[in-house]
Amino acid sequence: MSRNCADDIKKISQAMDVLAKLVLEKRQEDGSLQLEYKKKLDELDKCIRMIVGITGNEYSIDRNHIDRMLGNGVEILERQDSRTQELRKFALIPIVESSTKPKKKKKNRIPCSFCHEVGHTRAKCEAKLMYTPKDS
């Protein structure tokens, strides 16, 4: 009975060893697949920017939304071209505005050196422009 038990323990140990090696192999494969996926997503991002012409900071591509779309499949729409009357296919690309609020221009708090009013400089002072010196 102890020989049977020892054999069983040995078989279980070998099976656990094989299983542990498979798990480690799978983790390494998943890591390389994730790296490859991110690299492809970066390339897709570059291609979309080139096609759409997004160069400035006003818009950016919503990468999370693209990631979800790629998981579910890209939606292709067919629309009729108004000029040629042909059906054309379009893939929707999600973009988001980078800045949600327009930047406000800081108001000038410098007083004019001529009339001492705030909001303009001496060069644009109406009082100075309309001022005529008295002849002595």
VENGI-V651622 format. One record per backbone hydrogen bond with DSSP energy under -0.5 kcal/mol. CO is the residue of the C=O (numbers start at 1). NH is the residue of the N-H. E is the energy in kcal/mol with one decimal. If there is no record, write none. Layout:
BEGIN
co	nh	e
CO	NH	E
CO	NH	E
END
This chain:
BEGIN
co	nh	e
1	5	-2.1
2	6	-2.3
3	7	-2.4
4	8	-2.4
5	9	-2.5
6	10	-2.2
7	11	-2.5
8	12	-2.7
9	13	-2.5
10	14	-2.2
11	15	-2.4
12	16	-2.6
13	17	-2.1
14	18	-2.3
15	19	-2.5
16	20	-2.7
17	21	-2.1
18	22	-2.1
19	23	-2.3
20	24	-2.3
21	25	-2.3
22	26	-2.5
23	27	-2.2
24	28	-2.0
25	29	-2.2
26	30	-2.6
27	31	-2.3
28	32	-2.0
29	33	-2.4
30	34	-2.5
31	35	-2.0
32	36	-2.3
33	37	-2.6
34	38	-2.5
35	39	-2.1
36	40	-2.3
37	41	-2.4
38	42	-2.2
39	43	-2.0
40	44	-2.5
41	45	-2.3
42	46	-2.2
43	47	-2.4
44	48	-2.7
45	49	-2.4
46	50	-2.2
47	51	-2.6
48	52	-3.1
49	53	-1.8
49	54	-1.2
53	55	-0.9
58	98	-1.8
60	96	-3.0
61	63	-1.4
62	66	-2.0
63	67	-2.5
64	68	-2.1
65	69	-2.6
66	70	-2.8
67	71	-1.5
68	72	-1.8
69	73	-2.2
74	76	-0.5
75	77	-0.5
75	92	-1.3
77	79	-0.5
77	90	-3.0
79	88	-3.5
81	85	-1.9
86	81	-3.4
88	79	-2.6
90	77	-3.2
92	94	-0.5
94	62	-1.5
96	60	-2.7
98	100	-0.6
107	109	-0.5
110	119	-1.2
112	116	-1.2
117	112	-2.9
117	120	-0.5
121	124	-0.9
122	125	-1.0
125	129	-2.2
126	130	-2.2
127	131	-0.7
END
